Amino acid sequence: METGSSWRKMWSVDQKVSDACLDENVDINMVRLFLSGDAWKVITQLVQVKQQQQIWTCVVCHHDLNNATQSVACDMCLNWYHYKCVGLQGKPKSKYWFCRSCYICDTSGN
């Protein structure tokens, strides 16, 4: 059984674990080598909770993306955004869409 302190720590980490880990193309096992046993346990527990809840939030405003027709995912980092939060009037015209952070990183060669 988890103590209150443990759950507070997990909640703190939960705020830092991207909803992108829920994407079907993401294999969280790839990061296991870089984590301690305890850290891996926390991460896998958080991912399980996120999978059960299936709540996707906008990275900018942190509100639920309850209307999928008004949101877009970055094709690089897999984070989701409300159109209005990233200055879009509607669905992007291009096949691929990149958030500002990924676009800047990609165009600068970093």
Jmol script that loads the backbone (N, CA, C; Angstrom):
load data "model"
ATOM      1  N   MET A   1       0.845  -1.180   0.000  1.00  0.00           N
ATOM      2  CA  MET A   1       0.000   0.000   0.000  1.00  0.00           C
ATOM      3  C   MET A   1       0.888   1.242   0.000  1.00  0.00           C
ATOM      4  N   GLU A   2       0.549   2.206  -0.856  1.00  0.00           N
ATOM      5  CA  GLU A   2       1.321   3.435  -0.969  1.00  0.00           C
ATOM      6  C   GLU A   2       0.983   4.377   0.181  1.00  0.00           C
ATOM      7  N   THR A   3       1.988   5.061   0.683  1.00  0.00           N
ATOM      8  CA  THR A   3       1.758   6.044   1.731  1.00  0.00           C
ATOM      9  C   THR A   3       1.355   7.357   1.093  1.00  0.00           C
ATOM     10  N   GLY A   4       0.818   8.291   1.892  1.00  0.00           N
ATOM     11  CA  GLY A   4       0.440   9.606   1.389  1.00  0.00           C
ATOM     12  C   GLY A   4       1.617  10.318   0.770  1.00  0.00           C
ATOM     13  N   SER A   5       2.772  10.181   1.396  1.00  0.00           N
ATOM     14  CA  SER A   5       3.987  10.812   0.890  1.00  0.00           C
ATOM     15  C   SER A   5       4.355  10.269  -0.486  1.00  0.00           C
ATOM     16  N   SER A   6       4.237   8.965  -0.664  1.00  0.00           N
ATOM     17  CA  SER A   6       4.557   8.349  -1.956  1.00  0.00           C
ATOM     18  C   SER A   6       3.626   8.844  -3.047  1.00  0.00           C
ATOM     19  N   TRP A   7       2.340   8.949  -2.736  1.00  0.00           N
ATOM     20  CA  TRP A   7       1.389   9.417  -3.738  1.00  0.00           C
ATOM     21  C   TRP A   7       1.606  10.882  -4.066  1.00  0.00           C
ATOM     22  N   ARG A   8       2.007  11.695  -3.085  1.00  0.00           N
ATOM     23  CA  ARG A   8       2.308  13.112  -3.367  1.00  0.00           C
ATOM     24  C   ARG A   8       3.488  13.199  -4.325  1.00  0.00           C
ATOM     25  N   LYS A   9       4.497  12.361  -4.112  1.00  0.00           N
ATOM     26  CA  LYS A   9       5.645  12.347  -5.021  1.00  0.00           C
ATOM     27  C   LYS A   9       5.216  11.910  -6.409  1.00  0.00           C
ATOM     28  N   MET A  10       4.378  10.862  -6.479  1.00  0.00           N
ATOM     29  CA  MET A  10       3.910  10.401  -7.776  1.00  0.00           C
ATOM     30  C   MET A  10       3.098  11.478  -8.475  1.00  0.00           C
ATOM     31  N   TRP A  11       2.248  12.196  -7.724  1.00  0.00           N
ATOM     32  CA  TRP A  11       1.442  13.257  -8.328  1.00  0.00           C
ATOM     33  C   TRP A  11       2.356  14.344  -8.880  1.00  0.00           C
ATOM     34  N   SER A  12       3.401  14.676  -8.165  1.00  0.00           N
ATOM     35  CA  SER A  12       4.360  15.669  -8.627  1.00  0.00           C
ATOM     36  C   SER A  12       5.023  15.210  -9.918  1.00  0.00           C
ATOM     37  N   VAL A  13       5.420  13.952  -9.980  1.00  0.00           N
ATOM     38  CA  VAL A  13       6.042  13.402 -11.180  1.00  0.00           C
ATOM     39  C   VAL A  13       5.016  13.324 -12.298  1.00  0.00           C
ATOM     40  N   ASP A  14       3.760  12.993 -11.972  1.00  0.00           N
ATOM     41  CA  ASP A  14       2.695  12.877 -12.965  1.00  0.00           C
ATOM     42  C   ASP A  14       2.557  14.163 -13.768  1.00  0.00           C
ATOM     43  N   GLN A  15       2.737  15.284 -13.117  1.00  0.00           N
ATOM     44  CA  GLN A  15       2.629  16.566 -13.805  1.00  0.00           C
ATOM     45  C   GLN A  15       3.751  16.739 -14.819  1.00  0.00           C
ATOM     46  N   LYS A  16       4.825  15.980 -14.686  1.00  0.00           N
ATOM     47  CA  LYS A  16       5.974  16.093 -15.575  1.00  0.00           C
ATOM     48  C   LYS A  16       6.019  14.985 -16.625  1.00  0.00           C
ATOM     49  N   VAL A  17       5.175  13.973 -16.485  1.00  0.00           N
ATOM     50  CA  VAL A  17       5.139  12.875 -17.442  1.00  0.00           C
ATOM     51  C   VAL A  17       4.143  13.242 -18.529  1.00  0.00           C
ATOM     52  N   SER A  18       4.628  13.353 -19.729  1.00  0.00           N
ATOM     53  CA  SER A  18       3.808  13.772 -20.858  1.00  0.00           C
ATOM     54  C   SER A  18       2.728  12.756 -21.196  1.00  0.00           C
ATOM     55  N   ASP A  19       1.576  13.276 -21.616  1.00  0.00           N
ATOM     56  CA  ASP A  19       0.519  12.399 -22.112  1.00  0.00           C
ATOM     57  C   ASP A  19       0.962  11.671 -23.364  1.00  0.00           C
ATOM     58  N   ALA A  20       2.025  12.139 -23.991  1.00  0.00           N
ATOM     59  CA  ALA A  20       2.535  11.481 -25.200  1.00  0.00           C
ATOM     60  C   ALA A  20       2.941  10.038 -24.925  1.00  0.00           C
ATOM     61  N   CYS A  21       3.208   9.703 -23.661  1.00  0.00           N
ATOM     62  CA  CYS A  21       3.577   8.318 -23.334  1.00  0.00           C
ATOM     63  C   CYS A  21       2.418   7.366 -23.603  1.00  0.00           C
ATOM     64  N   LEU A  22       1.211   7.891 -23.789  1.00  0.00           N
ATOM     65  CA  LEU A  22       0.051   7.066 -24.082  1.00  0.00           C
ATOM     66  C   LEU A  22      -0.081   6.739 -25.562  1.00  0.00           C
ATOM     67  N   ASP A  23       0.655   7.441 -26.392  1.00  0.00           N
ATOM     68  CA  ASP A  23       0.561   7.221 -27.833  1.00  0.00           C
ATOM     69  C   ASP A  23       0.971   5.790 -28.161  1.00  0.00           C
ATOM     70  N   GLU A  24       0.255   5.162 -29.064  1.00  0.00           N
ATOM     71  CA  GLU A  24       0.527   3.759 -29.408  1.00  0.00           C
ATOM     72  C   GLU A  24       1.899   3.555 -30.046  1.00  0.00           C
ATOM     73  N   ASN A  25       2.507   4.625 -30.535  1.00  0.00           N
ATOM     74  CA  ASN A  25       3.823   4.524 -31.168  1.00  0.00           C
ATOM     75  C   ASN A  25       4.982   4.699 -30.189  1.00  0.00           C
ATOM     76  N   VAL A  26       4.675   4.940 -28.927  1.00  0.00           N
ATOM     77  CA  VAL A  26       5.706   5.185 -27.926  1.00  0.00           C
ATOM     78  C   VAL A  26       5.972   3.906 -27.130  1.00  0.00           C
ATOM     79  N   ASP A  27       7.238   3.534 -27.046  1.00  0.00           N
ATOM     80  CA  ASP A  27       7.643   2.365 -26.263  1.00  0.00           C
ATOM     81  C   ASP A  27       8.419   2.869 -25.047  1.00  0.00           C
ATOM     82  N   ILE A  28       7.734   2.948 -23.900  1.00  0.00           N
ATOM     83  CA  ILE A  28       8.399   3.488 -22.712  1.00  0.00           C
ATOM     84  C   ILE A  28       9.534   2.599 -22.227  1.00  0.00           C
ATOM     85  N   ASN A  29       9.565   1.359 -22.663  1.00  0.00           N
ATOM     86  CA  ASN A  29      10.649   0.461 -22.250  1.00  0.00           C
ATOM     87  C   ASN A  29      12.017   0.926 -22.733  1.00  0.00           C
ATOM     88  N   MET A  30      12.035   1.803 -23.728  1.00  0.00           N
ATOM     89  CA  MET A  30      13.306   2.303 -24.257  1.00  0.00           C
ATOM     90  C   MET A  30      14.075   3.153 -23.244  1.00  0.00           C
ATOM     91  N   VAL A  31      13.381   3.700 -22.238  1.00  0.00           N
ATOM     92  CA  VAL A  31      14.061   4.541 -21.249  1.00  0.00           C
ATOM     93  C   VAL A  31      14.438   3.781 -19.983  1.00  0.00           C
ATOM     94  N   ARG A  32      14.048   2.543 -19.900  1.00  0.00           N
ATOM     95  CA  ARG A  32      14.279   1.751 -18.685  1.00  0.00           C
ATOM     96  C   ARG A  32      15.757   1.692 -18.289  1.00  0.00           C
ATOM     97  N   LEU A  33      16.639   1.600 -19.259  1.00  0.00           N
ATOM     98  CA  LEU A  33      18.078   1.528 -18.982  1.00  0.00           C
ATOM     99  C   LEU A  33      18.605   2.758 -18.237  1.00  0.00           C
ATOM    100  N   PHE A  34      17.928   3.871 -18.384  1.00  0.00           N
ATOM    101  CA  PHE A  34      18.404   5.132 -17.817  1.00  0.00           C
ATOM    102  C   PHE A  34      17.821   5.442 -16.441  1.00  0.00           C
ATOM    103  N   LEU A  35      17.010   4.549 -15.905  1.00  0.00           N
ATOM    104  CA  LEU A  35      16.324   4.797 -14.642  1.00  0.00           C
ATOM    105  C   LEU A  35      16.707   3.772 -13.581  1.00  0.00           C
ATOM    106  N   SER A  36      16.645   4.216 -12.334  1.00  0.00           N
ATOM    107  CA  SER A  36      16.843   3.273 -11.229  1.00  0.00           C
ATOM    108  C   SER A  36      15.601   2.393 -11.142  1.00  0.00           C
ATOM    109  N   GLY A  37      15.688   1.328 -10.393  1.00  0.00           N
ATOM    110  CA  GLY A  37      14.543   0.432 -10.212  1.00  0.00           C
ATOM    111  C   GLY A  37      13.341   1.148  -9.636  1.00  0.00           C
ATOM    112  N   ASP A  38      13.582   2.011  -8.629  1.00  0.00           N
ATOM    113  CA  ASP A  38      12.490   2.764  -8.007  1.00  0.00           C
ATOM    114  C   ASP A  38      11.868   3.746  -8.994  1.00  0.00           C
ATOM    115  N   ALA A  39      12.700   4.442  -9.758  1.00  0.00           N
ATOM    116  CA  ALA A  39      12.186   5.412 -10.739  1.00  0.00           C
ATOM    117  C   ALA A  39      11.360   4.693 -11.802  1.00  0.00           C
ATOM    118  N   TRP A  40      11.831   3.537 -12.269  1.00  0.00           N
ATOM    119  CA  TRP A  40      11.098   2.775 -13.270  1.00  0.00           C
ATOM    120  C   TRP A  40       9.742   2.346 -12.724  1.00  0.00           C
ATOM    121  N   LYS A  41       9.694   1.945 -11.470  1.00  0.00           N
ATOM    122  CA  LYS A  41       8.441   1.534 -10.844  1.00  0.00           C
ATOM    123  C   LYS A  41       7.445   2.701 -10.827  1.00  0.00           C
ATOM    124  N   VAL A  42       7.923   3.871 -10.452  1.00  0.00           N
ATOM    125  CA  VAL A  42       7.057   5.053 -10.414  1.00  0.00           C
ATOM    126  C   VAL A  42       6.543   5.382 -11.809  1.00  0.00           C
ATOM    127  N   ILE A  43       7.429   5.373 -12.787  1.00  0.00           N
ATOM    128  CA  ILE A  43       7.031   5.701 -14.156  1.00  0.00           C
ATOM    129  C   ILE A  43       6.000   4.704 -14.678  1.00  0.00           C
ATOM    130  N   THR A  44       6.227   3.424 -14.470  1.00  0.00           N
ATOM    131  CA  THR A  44       5.272   2.434 -14.984  1.00  0.00           C
ATOM    132  C   THR A  44       3.917   2.550 -14.279  1.00  0.00           C
ATOM    133  N   GLN A  45       3.931   2.866 -12.983  1.00  0.00           N
ATOM    134  CA  GLN A  45       2.670   3.070 -12.270  1.00  0.00           C
ATOM    135  C   GLN A  45       1.928   4.282 -12.825  1.00  0.00           C
ATOM    136  N   LEU A  46       2.658   5.367 -13.097  1.00  0.00           N
ATOM    137  CA  LEU A  46       2.029   6.564 -13.650  1.00  0.00           C
ATOM    138  C   LEU A  46       1.452   6.309 -15.034  1.00  0.00           C
ATOM    139  N   VAL A  47       2.172   5.587 -15.849  1.00  0.00           N
ATOM    140  CA  VAL A  47       1.680   5.277 -17.189  1.00  0.00           C
ATOM    141  C   VAL A  47       0.418   4.422 -17.094  1.00  0.00           C
ATOM    142  N   GLN A  48       0.394   3.464 -16.166  1.00  0.00           N
ATOM    143  CA  GLN A  48      -0.802   2.639 -15.986  1.00  0.00           C
ATOM    144  C   GLN A  48      -2.002   3.488 -15.587  1.00  0.00           C
ATOM    145  N   VAL A  49      -1.790   4.436 -14.670  1.00  0.00           N
ATOM    146  CA  VAL A  49      -2.873   5.328 -14.242  1.00  0.00           C
ATOM    147  C   VAL A  49      -3.346   6.177 -15.423  1.00  0.00           C
ATOM    148  N   LYS A  50      -2.400   6.738 -16.179  1.00  0.00           N
ATOM    149  CA  LYS A  50      -2.760   7.548 -17.344  1.00  0.00           C
ATOM    150  C   LYS A  50      -3.523   6.717 -18.374  1.00  0.00           C
ATOM    151  N   GLN A  51      -3.129   5.463 -18.569  1.00  0.00           N
ATOM    152  CA  GLN A  51      -3.818   4.597 -19.520  1.00  0.00           C
ATOM    153  C   GLN A  51      -5.240   4.305 -19.068  1.00  0.00           C
ATOM    154  N   GLN A  52      -5.448   4.134 -17.772  1.00  0.00           N
ATOM    155  CA  GLN A  52      -6.784   3.873 -17.248  1.00  0.00           C
ATOM    156  C   GLN A  52      -7.671   5.111 -17.366  1.00  0.00           C
ATOM    157  N   GLN A  53      -7.097   6.284 -17.112  1.00  0.00           N
ATOM    158  CA  GLN A  53      -7.868   7.521 -17.141  1.00  0.00           C
ATOM    159  C   GLN A  53      -8.146   7.989 -18.558  1.00  0.00           C
ATOM    160  N   GLN A  54      -7.177   7.768 -19.472  1.00  0.00           N
ATOM    161  CA  GLN A  54      -7.292   8.211 -20.855  1.00  0.00           C
ATOM    162  C   GLN A  54      -7.729   9.673 -20.952  1.00  0.00           C
ATOM    163  N   ILE A  55      -7.094  10.522 -20.166  1.00  0.00           N
ATOM    164  CA  ILE A  55      -7.358  11.946 -20.227  1.00  0.00           C
ATOM    165  C   ILE A  55      -6.166  12.611 -20.895  1.00  0.00           C
ATOM    166  N   TRP A  56      -6.432  13.215 -22.044  1.00  0.00           N
ATOM    167  CA  TRP A  56      -5.389  13.932 -22.763  1.00  0.00           C
ATOM    168  C   TRP A  56      -5.565  15.409 -22.453  1.00  0.00           C
ATOM    169  N   THR A  57      -4.462  16.083 -22.161  1.00  0.00           N
ATOM    170  CA  THR A  57      -4.544  17.497 -21.834  1.00  0.00           C
ATOM    171  C   THR A  57      -3.684  18.321 -22.783  1.00  0.00           C
ATOM    172  N   CYS A  58      -4.102  19.558 -22.967  1.00  0.00           N
ATOM    173  CA  CYS A  58      -3.352  20.510 -23.779  1.00  0.00           C
ATOM    174  C   CYS A  58      -2.088  20.885 -23.019  1.00  0.00           C
ATOM    175  N   VAL A  59      -0.956  20.863 -23.691  1.00  0.00           N
ATOM    176  CA  VAL A  59       0.317  21.172 -23.060  1.00  0.00           C
ATOM    177  C   VAL A  59       0.387  22.637 -22.629  1.00  0.00           C
ATOM    178  N   VAL A  60      -0.324  23.505 -23.320  1.00  0.00           N
ATOM    179  CA  VAL A  60      -0.277  24.938 -23.019  1.00  0.00           C
ATOM    180  C   VAL A  60      -1.164  25.300 -21.834  1.00  0.00           C
ATOM    181  N   CYS A  61      -2.461  24.946 -21.909  1.00  0.00           N
ATOM    182  CA  CYS A  61      -3.410  25.381 -20.866  1.00  0.00           C
ATOM    183  C   CYS A  61      -3.702  24.307 -19.824  1.00  0.00           C
ATOM    184  N   HIS A  62      -3.284  23.079 -20.076  1.00  0.00           N
ATOM    185  CA  HIS A  62      -3.459  21.936 -19.163  1.00  0.00           C
ATOM    186  C   HIS A  62      -4.921  21.550 -18.938  1.00  0.00           C
ATOM    187  N   HIS A  63      -5.810  21.944 -19.844  1.00  0.00           N
ATOM    188  CA  HIS A  63      -7.212  21.530 -19.764  1.00  0.00           C
ATOM    189  C   HIS A  63      -7.418  20.297 -20.645  1.00  0.00           C
ATOM    190  N   ASP A  64      -8.465  19.543 -20.319  1.00  0.00           N
ATOM    191  CA  ASP A  64      -8.784  18.336 -21.092  1.00  0.00           C
ATOM    192  C   ASP A  64      -9.022  18.672 -22.558  1.00  0.00           C
ATOM    193  N   LEU A  65      -8.664  17.746 -23.404  1.00  0.00           N
ATOM    194  CA  LEU A  65      -8.934  17.872 -24.836  1.00  0.00           C
ATOM    195  C   LEU A  65     -10.200  17.082 -25.141  1.00  0.00           C
ATOM    196  N   ASN A  66     -11.296  17.506 -24.547  1.00  0.00           N
ATOM    197  CA  ASN A  66     -12.532  16.738 -24.650  1.00  0.00           C
ATOM    198  C   ASN A  66     -13.185  16.847 -26.020  1.00  0.00           C
ATOM    199  N   ASN A  67     -12.754  17.772 -26.845  1.00  0.00           N
ATOM    200  CA  ASN A  67     -13.292  17.905 -28.196  1.00  0.00           C
ATOM    201  C   ASN A  67     -12.154  17.725 -29.186  1.00  0.00           C
ATOM    202  N   ALA A  68     -11.930  16.493 -29.597  1.00  0.00           N
ATOM    203  CA  ALA A  68     -10.774  16.160 -30.431  1.00  0.00           C
ATOM    204  C   ALA A  68     -10.761  16.912 -31.759  1.00  0.00           C
ATOM    205  N   THR A  69     -11.906  17.415 -32.208  1.00  0.00           N
ATOM    206  CA  THR A  69     -11.937  18.137 -33.476  1.00  0.00           C
ATOM    207  C   THR A  69     -11.307  19.519 -33.352  1.00  0.00           C
ATOM    208  N   GLN A  70     -11.054  19.979 -32.143  1.00  0.00           N
ATOM    209  CA  GLN A  70     -10.475  21.295 -31.923  1.00  0.00           C
ATOM    210  C   GLN A  70      -9.063  21.210 -31.364  1.00  0.00           C
ATOM    211  N   SER A  71      -8.359  20.117 -31.673  1.00  0.00           N
ATOM    212  CA  SER A  71      -7.010  19.940 -31.158  1.00  0.00           C
ATOM    213  C   SER A  71      -6.116  19.299 -32.206  1.00  0.00           C
ATOM    214  N   VAL A  72      -4.809  19.439 -31.976  1.00  0.00           N
ATOM    215  CA  VAL A  72      -3.832  18.916 -32.923  1.00  0.00           C
ATOM    216  C   VAL A  72      -2.649  18.352 -32.142  1.00  0.00           C
ATOM    217  N   ALA A  73      -2.052  17.287 -32.669  1.00  0.00           N
ATOM    218  CA  ALA A  73      -0.873  16.688 -32.044  1.00  0.00           C
ATOM    219  C   ALA A  73       0.353  17.070 -32.850  1.00  0.00           C
ATOM    220  N   CYS A  74       1.443  17.336 -32.146  1.00  0.00           N
ATOM    221  CA  CYS A  74       2.718  17.588 -32.809  1.00  0.00           C
ATOM    222  C   CYS A  74       3.232  16.247 -33.325  1.00  0.00           C
ATOM    223  N   ASP A  75       3.647  16.230 -34.579  1.00  0.00           N
ATOM    224  CA  ASP A  75       4.123  14.983 -35.172  1.00  0.00           C
ATOM    225  C   ASP A  75       5.535  14.609 -34.747  1.00  0.00           C
ATOM    226  N   MET A  76       6.182  15.469 -33.953  1.00  0.00           N
ATOM    227  CA  MET A  76       7.513  15.127 -33.464  1.00  0.00           C
ATOM    228  C   MET A  76       7.469  14.700 -31.996  1.00  0.00           C
ATOM    229  N   CYS A  77       6.941  15.556 -31.117  1.00  0.00           N
ATOM    230  CA  CYS A  77       6.949  15.239 -29.679  1.00  0.00           C
ATOM    231  C   CYS A  77       5.682  14.516 -29.224  1.00  0.00           C
ATOM    232  N   LEU A  78       4.656  14.472 -30.076  1.00  0.00           N
ATOM    233  CA  LEU A  78       3.395  13.779 -29.821  1.00  0.00           C
ATOM    234  C   LEU A  78       2.532  14.443 -28.756  1.00  0.00           C
ATOM    235  N   ASN A  79       2.867  15.649 -28.350  1.00  0.00           N
ATOM    236  CA  ASN A  79       2.026  16.385 -27.404  1.00  0.00           C
ATOM    237  C   ASN A  79       0.826  16.965 -28.134  1.00  0.00           C
ATOM    238  N   TRP A  80      -0.268  17.139 -27.393  1.00  0.00           N
ATOM    239  CA  TRP A  80      -1.515  17.646 -27.962  1.00  0.00           C
ATOM    240  C   TRP A  80      -1.761  19.085 -27.522  1.00  0.00           C
ATOM    241  N   TYR A  81      -2.413  19.841 -28.402  1.00  0.00           N
ATOM    242  CA  TYR A  81      -2.674  21.263 -28.177  1.00  0.00           C
ATOM    243  C   TYR A  81      -4.069  21.620 -28.686  1.00  0.00           C
ATOM    244  N   HIS A  82      -4.749  22.543 -27.969  1.00  0.00           N
ATOM    245  CA  HIS A  82      -5.961  23.147 -28.523  1.00  0.00           C
ATOM    246  C   HIS A  82      -5.538  24.062 -29.667  1.00  0.00           C
ATOM    247  N   TYR A  83      -6.355  24.130 -30.705  1.00  0.00           N
ATOM    248  CA  TYR A  83      -6.048  25.032 -31.812  1.00  0.00           C
ATOM    249  C   TYR A  83      -5.775  26.443 -31.294  1.00  0.00           C
ATOM    250  N   LYS A  84      -6.683  26.955 -30.451  1.00  0.00           N
ATOM    251  CA  LYS A  84      -6.554  28.344 -29.990  1.00  0.00           C
ATOM    252  C   LYS A  84      -5.284  28.562 -29.164  1.00  0.00           C
ATOM    253  N   CYS A  85      -4.801  27.537 -28.491  1.00  0.00           N
ATOM    254  CA  CYS A  85      -3.604  27.676 -27.655  1.00  0.00           C
ATOM    255  C   CYS A  85      -2.322  27.806 -28.480  1.00  0.00           C
ATOM    256  N   VAL A  86      -2.378  27.368 -29.740  1.00  0.00           N
ATOM    257  CA  VAL A  86      -1.200  27.485 -30.614  1.00  0.00           C
ATOM    258  C   VAL A  86      -1.462  28.411 -31.795  1.00  0.00           C
ATOM    259  N   GLY A  87      -2.532  29.185 -31.701  1.00  0.00           N
ATOM    260  CA  GLY A  87      -2.816  30.193 -32.711  1.00  0.00           C
ATOM    261  C   GLY A  87      -3.371  29.667 -34.022  1.00  0.00           C
ATOM    262  N   LEU A  88      -3.973  28.491 -34.019  1.00  0.00           N
ATOM    263  CA  LEU A  88      -4.565  27.942 -35.235  1.00  0.00           C
ATOM    264  C   LEU A  88      -6.054  28.269 -35.278  1.00  0.00           C
ATOM    265  N   GLN A  89      -6.551  28.555 -36.473  1.00  0.00           N
ATOM    266  CA  GLN A  89      -7.980  28.815 -36.667  1.00  0.00           C
ATOM    267  C   GLN A  89      -8.749  27.521 -36.909  1.00  0.00           C
ATOM    268  N   GLY A  90      -8.036  26.499 -37.345  1.00  0.00           N
ATOM    269  CA  GLY A  90      -8.651  25.209 -37.645  1.00  0.00           C
ATOM    270  C   GLY A  90      -7.572  24.187 -37.934  1.00  0.00           C
ATOM    271  N   LYS A  91      -7.986  23.088 -38.533  1.00  0.00           N
ATOM    272  CA  LYS A  91      -7.065  21.997 -38.837  1.00  0.00           C
ATOM    273  C   LYS A  91      -5.929  22.490 -39.732  1.00  0.00           C
ATOM    274  N   PRO A  92      -4.676  22.134 -39.377  1.00  0.00           N
ATOM    275  CA  PRO A  92      -3.543  22.542 -40.220  1.00  0.00           C
ATOM    276  C   PRO A  92      -3.705  22.007 -41.649  1.00  0.00           C
ATOM    277  N   LYS A  93      -3.273  22.796 -42.611  1.00  0.00           N
ATOM    278  CA  LYS A  93      -3.406  22.409 -44.015  1.00  0.00           C
ATOM    279  C   LYS A  93      -2.361  21.372 -44.441  1.00  0.00           C
ATOM    280  N   SER A  94      -1.216  21.371 -43.779  1.00  0.00           N
ATOM    281  CA  SER A  94      -0.158  20.425 -44.147  1.00  0.00           C
ATOM    282  C   SER A  94      -0.421  19.053 -43.515  1.00  0.00           C
ATOM    283  N   LYS A  95       0.189  18.037 -44.104  1.00  0.00           N
ATOM    284  CA  LYS A  95       0.025  16.670 -43.606  1.00  0.00           C
ATOM    285  C   LYS A  95       0.608  16.519 -42.205  1.00  0.00           C
ATOM    286  N   TYR A  96       1.746  17.176 -41.972  1.00  0.00           N
ATOM    287  CA  TYR A  96       2.417  17.101 -40.671  1.00  0.00           C
ATOM    288  C   TYR A  96       2.386  18.469 -40.015  1.00  0.00           C
ATOM    289  N   TRP A  97       2.232  18.468 -38.683  1.00  0.00           N
ATOM    290  CA  TRP A  97       2.227  19.721 -37.934  1.00  0.00           C
ATOM    291  C   TRP A  97       3.211  19.583 -36.783  1.00  0.00           C
ATOM    292  N   PHE A  98       4.006  20.633 -36.555  1.00  0.00           N
ATOM    293  CA  PHE A  98       4.990  20.640 -35.475  1.00  0.00           C
ATOM    294  C   PHE A  98       4.735  21.817 -34.551  1.00  0.00           C
ATOM    295  N   CYS A  99       4.797  21.550 -33.248  1.00  0.00           N
ATOM    296  CA  CYS A  99       4.652  22.633 -32.271  1.00  0.00           C
ATOM    297  C   CYS A  99       5.853  23.575 -32.410  1.00  0.00           C
ATOM    298  N   ARG A 100       5.746  24.721 -31.808  1.00  0.00           N
ATOM    299  CA  ARG A 100       6.803  25.728 -31.918  1.00  0.00           C
ATOM    300  C   ARG A 100       8.156  25.197 -31.431  1.00  0.00           C
ATOM    301  N   SER A 101       8.149  24.493 -30.302  1.00  0.00           N
ATOM    302  CA  SER A 101       9.412  23.976 -29.755  1.00  0.00           C
ATOM    303  C   SER A 101      10.084  22.995 -30.708  1.00  0.00           C
ATOM    304  N   CYS A 102       9.324  22.083 -31.258  1.00  0.00           N
ATOM    305  CA  CYS A 102       9.903  21.092 -32.171  1.00  0.00           C
ATOM    306  C   CYS A 102      10.303  21.725 -33.497  1.00  0.00           C
ATOM    307  N   TYR A 103       9.509  22.680 -33.966  1.00  0.00           N
ATOM    308  CA  TYR A 103       9.828  23.359 -35.220  1.00  0.00           C
ATOM    309  C   TYR A 103      11.146  24.123 -35.094  1.00  0.00           C
ATOM    310  N   ILE A 104      11.294  24.857 -33.995  1.00  0.00           N
ATOM    311  CA  ILE A 104      12.527  25.616 -33.765  1.00  0.00           C
ATOM    312  C   ILE A 104      13.714  24.674 -33.632  1.00  0.00           C
ATOM    313  N   CYS A 105      13.539  23.589 -32.888  1.00  0.00           N
ATOM    314  CA  CYS A 105      14.613  22.609 -32.697  1.00  0.00           C
ATOM    315  C   CYS A 105      15.009  21.983 -34.026  1.00  0.00           C
ATOM    316  N   ASP A 106      14.034  21.637 -34.848  1.00  0.00           N
ATOM    317  CA  ASP A 106      14.279  20.971 -36.122  1.00  0.00           C
ATOM    318  C   ASP A 106      14.957  21.923 -37.126  1.00  0.00           C
ATOM    319  N   THR A 107      14.516  23.165 -37.166  1.00  0.00           N
ATOM    320  CA  THR A 107      15.084  24.102 -38.137  1.00  0.00           C
ATOM    321  C   THR A 107      16.447  24.634 -37.719  1.00  0.00           C
ATOM    322  N   SER A 108      16.741  24.564 -36.423  1.00  0.00           N
ATOM    323  CA  SER A 108      18.045  25.045 -35.953  1.00  0.00           C
ATOM    324  C   SER A 108      19.114  23.943 -35.992  1.00  0.00           C
ATOM    325  N   GLY A 109      18.674  22.716 -36.281  1.00  0.00           N
ATOM    326  CA  GLY A 109      19.609  21.599 -36.373  1.00  0.00           C
ATOM    327  C   GLY A 109      19.962  20.974 -35.047  1.00  0.00           C
ATOM    328  N   ASN A 110      19.254  21.321 -33.996  1.00  0.00           N
ATOM    329  CA  ASN A 110      19.510  20.733 -32.652  1.00  0.00           C
ATOM    330  C   ASN A 110      18.708  19.497 -32.441  1.00  0.00           C
TER     331      ASN A 110
END
end "model"
wireframe off; spacefill off
backbone 0.3
color backbone group
